[in-house]
Amino acid sequence: MANINDFKAAFNGGVRPNLFEVTFGGVGAPSSLVNTQMLVKATSLPGQTVPAFDVPYRGRQLKVAGDRTYDDWTVTFLNDAGWRNRDAMERWMHDISAYTVNSSSIPFTQNYGTANVMQLNRQGHPLRAYRMDVLPTTLNAIEVDSSTNDSVEEFEVTFAVNWIMPHGQGTDGPQSSTGVRISGSVTVEGEHGGLTVGTDGISANFRL
């Protein structure tokens, strides 16, 4: 039977839900979204579903994996005094579908942005990260009330998710046991050539 010391070693302090970061990028996401690492109050590590459907066979039902789907992803922002992130989200959605006419001011591929949500450990290093292709669908109202004291404004944005790519511990994809993240590529040059490490793999170029 495991004792408290075994549990302590296995648990290793656990993971804290208040240690996370959210960033946005990609073609569609506006660059005016600022300080989201600090101004995103709450979100979730994204959910996903692989449903099963039945294939009958001689009085029995075989469960077969269906097509993967992704849950909508919701982010709660603290409204900064410059109104920058609220304005950025309103502009993004306006560019996708204008307020007064049924038209879009941006190419279709620019409707989508890249969102990253990262779980941190107690030392501030990434434990797990999820990169998502997202489309903003709902910008919730900001409630105002003259009797409300001792609070600040916040608002929620809901995104539809096209795909999710997990990174970090326990995944089959790109990962690093040291917490080092590669964005783009890194090249190391030597006397007889170089080695390039990037998100697409490793390439070597040596001169004899």
N, C-alpha and C positions, 0 to 999 in steps of 0.2 A: 504494500500500500504506500502511495506517495505521501510524504510528509510536507510540512510547511516550507522547508528549505527547497524541496523539489519544486513546489509551486512557485516559490520566489524566483528560482532560476529559469523556469519555463515562462513565467509571466513577464519578467524583466522590466517591470515598471509600467507595462501597458502603453497604449497610444492615446494621446490627449486630443479630444475633438476640437479644442480651441487653437490648436497649432496647425495652421493651414495657410496656403496662399492661392490666390486666383489671379491670373493674367489673361489678357486678350491680345490677339495678333491676327495675322493672316491678311488676305486681300480685302475682305469686307469690313472687318471690325475697325471703327474709327480710331485714329491715333489720339484723339482727344479724350479717350477713356484713360483716366490718370489715377495713379496711386491706388490701384485696385487691391494691391497686396495689403493695404491698410484700411481701405474704405469699404471693402466687402465684409459685411458683418457676419453673414451666414450663407452656407450653400450645402451641397451634398456631394459625396463621391458618387458618381453616376451609376444608375442601375441599368440592368439589361435583362432580356428574357429570351430564352430559346424554348419555344413551346413544343409540345409533343402532340402528334395526331395519331389516330388509331388506323391500323391496317388489319382488317379481319383475315383470319386464317383458321379454317376448320373449327369454328366455335370459340376461338381465342382472339384476343386483340394484341397485336404487336405495337408497342409504342415506338414511333419514329420521330426523330428530331425534325422540327420545322425550321422556319426561317427566323433568324435572329432579329429582334427589335430592340430599340433603345428607349428608355423612359425620357420624358421631358426633364429638363434640368433648370432649376430655379436658383437665382442668386438674389440675396438681399443686400442692397447698398445703403450705407449711411449717406445722406444727402449733404454734400460739402457746401460751404458758404458761397462758393462760386458757381454752384449749380452745374458743374462741368460734366459729371457723369450722367446726370439726368438729361442734360441737353444733348450729350453725345448719343444716348440711346434714342432720344426722340428724332434726332437727325438721321440716324441709321435706318430707323423704321420708315421715316419720311422718304428717304432715298429709295427704299424698296417699294413703297406704295405711297404716293403723294396724298396730301390731306384733302385736296379739293378736286382732283381729277384721278381717273383710274389709269395711272401711268407710273413708270419707274424711271428714275434719272440715272441709274447705274446699270452696267451689264449684268446679266443674270448671275454669272459666277461670283460677282462682288456682293451678292446678297448674303453670302456666308462668311463667317469669320472663324478663327481658331481660338478656342478657349482651353486654358490649362488650369487644372486644380491639383494642388500638391499637398500631400500629407507630410508634415514635418515631425522629426523626433525632438526630444528635449534639448538637444544641442543646436536645433535650427537647421538640420540637414534633411534632405528629402528622403522619405521612406518609400513613397509611392506617388506616382503622378499619372494623371489621365489627360490626354490630349484629345480634343473633340472638335468636330466640324459642326458648327451651330448656326441656327437661324433664329433671330429674335421674333417671337410670336405674340407675347403679351407684356405690356408695360403697365403695371398696376398703379392705381390711384395713390396719391399722397393725401392722407387724412389731415385736415387742419381743424383746430378747435380752440376757441379763445379761452376755454377753461383748462386746457392742458398745460401742466407745469412739469418741470424737471424731466424733460425728455427732448430728444432731437428727432428730426424727420428721417424717415427711411422709406425705401420703395423696393418692390420686387420686380424682377424681370424673368420671364420664362422663355427658354430656348427649346426649339425642336432640335434633335440630335440626329445627324446622318450617320456618323460612325464614332467609335471610341478606340483609342490606342493606349493601352496601359503601359507604363514604364516603371521599372524599379524592382524591388525584391519580390521574388515569387512569380515572375513573368517569364514567358518564353522569348520575349522580344528584347530590344536593346536595353541593357541594364549595366549598372556598375556597383560593385560591392563597396566602393569608396565614396559613393555619393557624388561623383563627378558627372556632370551632364555635358554632352557634346551637342552644340548647335552649329550646323554647317559642317566644317571639317577642321582638323588640326594636322599640320604637316611638320614633320621633324626632318631636318636636312643634315646630312653628314658629308664626309669627304667624297664618298663614292655614290651618292644618290640620296634618296629620301623615302619616307614612309608617310602616307596620308591616311588618317583615320577619320571617318565621317559617318553620318547616319546611314549611308548606302553601303558601308563595308570598308575594307582595307585595301589599299593599292600601294604597290611598291614600284620605284623607279631607280634602279641601280646602274651605275656606270662602271665598266671594267677598265 
